[in-house]
């Protein structure tokens, strides 16, 4: 039996399998929005549908928190394109958001 859980830590959601980090969905919060900018699943866990589990739970937690979703990350955008359950809380990616995100990462370097 495999124990799968998704936990929010700092600015990311972690997918853990039997306690081991298997993937993550990184985000930054901005004015009532949660901007998802990167998602990855470790090679050992790919091909098992785990990115869907990770993204679905991250988006559900975001919606429950009353935040809007912005999918800069292609994996999150692809998920939203196939599942309309979050359409009411999804905002488009704009140049303003991309500039803001770029400035955030420039500050961290």
N, C-alpha and C positions, 0 to 999 in steps of 0.2 A: 504494500500500500504506500502510495506516494503522498506526502503532505505538501500541498501547494497553498501558498498564501501571498497576498499582495499587501505591502505595508507602505505607508507614507513616511519618509524620512527626509527632513530638510526640504530640498527642492526637487525631490524625485520620488517616484513610486518604485519600490523594489519588489520584484518577483522572486520568491524564495521557494526552493524545492528541497524538502527535508532539511530546512535550515540554511541551505547554501544559496548564495546569490546566483540567480539564473538569468536575470535580465533587469532592465530599468526603463522607466519613462521619465525623462527630465523635463522640468517646467520652471517658469518664473511667473510670479503673480504680478498683475499690473491693473490698477483701477477696476477691480471687480472682475477681471479676466484671469484665467489660468492659461498661459501661453506654453503649449507643449512644443519643445524644440528638438528633442532627440529621444529615440527609442531604440533599444537593442536587446537582443536575446543572445546569450553566450552560445558559441558553436555547438557545444555538447547537448544543448536543449532545443536546437532549431528543428523545424519540421514536425513539431508536435502540437501546433496550434496555441502555444503558450503566449505568443505576442497578443493574440486576441483576448486571452484571459486577462493579461496585464492591462491592456488598453481599455477594455470594457470596465474593469474595476476602477481604474484611475478616472475615467470619465464619469462613472456613477458617483464616485466620491466627490468629484468636482461639482457636479450638479447638485448633490445633496448639501454641499457647503454654500450653495447659492451663488456660485461663480459661473461666469460664461467661459466657454471653451474656444480657444484659438489654436488651430492645428497647423503650425509651421512644419512640424515633423511629417514627412511623407507617409509613414506608417499610420499615424493617427488620422491623417487626412483620408487615407485609403479606407480605414475602418469606418469613418464617418460617411464616406461615399456609399458604403454597403449597408449601413444601419441607420435608419432615420430616427431612432429613439432619442437622439440628442440634438436634433435639428432646431428645437425651440430654444436651446441655450448655446448655440454655436455662432460665433462671429467670424466674418471673413478675415483673412490675412491682408493687412494693408501695408502700404509703404511706411506709414508712421510706426506701426508695430515692428516692422523689420528694422527700421532705424533705431528704435528703442532697444531692441534685442541686441543689435550689433554694438551699440554703445555700452550695454551691460557687460558684454564679453570683452570689449576693449579695456574696461576698467579692471577686469580680473587678471589681465596679462601683465 
